[in-house]
Amino acid sequence: VTFMFEKQGVIIIEKEDTDEDQLMEDALEAGATDFLTDEEDIFEIRTEPNDVGVIRDELGEKGYNIISSEAAYIPSTYTRLESQDDMKKMAKMIEMFEENDDVQNIYHNWENEDEYEED
């Protein structure tokens, strides 16, 4: 199912005490392809997969607090699960994959994962 995902570099930077406009300018100058601010406490910068290390290092040298950086598979489309039963099944499946020693990474397109409430 890799056709449903696009490999991109993802750099996560802490928002606290960070000037958003300056970070956006610095990231784009360094070669970033996208800048996302949807989250409350982080900025997410997207790059070409092979550029993530260079851009991370350049932003780190400028003093930004980098939480993580990696090449990841980003979904082309997202699926919203409406029923708690479907959410429970999806959460259980993800948990089973996480517990499997043979599984290195899990990528999914579950849009509203944060709305799931465990029983």
Sequence and secondary structure as in RCSB ss.txt:
>XXXX:A:sequence
VTFMFEKQGVIIIEKEDTDEDQLMEDALEAGATDFLTDEEDIFEIRTEPNDVGVIRDELGEKGYNIISSEAAYIP
STYTRLESQDDMKKMAKMIEMFEENDDVQNIYHNWENEDEYEED
>XXXX:A:secstr
 GGGEEEEEEEEEE TT  HHHHHHHHHHHT SEEE  SSSEEEEEE GGGHHHHHHHHHHTT  EEEEEEEEEE
SS B   SHHHHHHHHHHHHHHHH TT       BTTGGG    
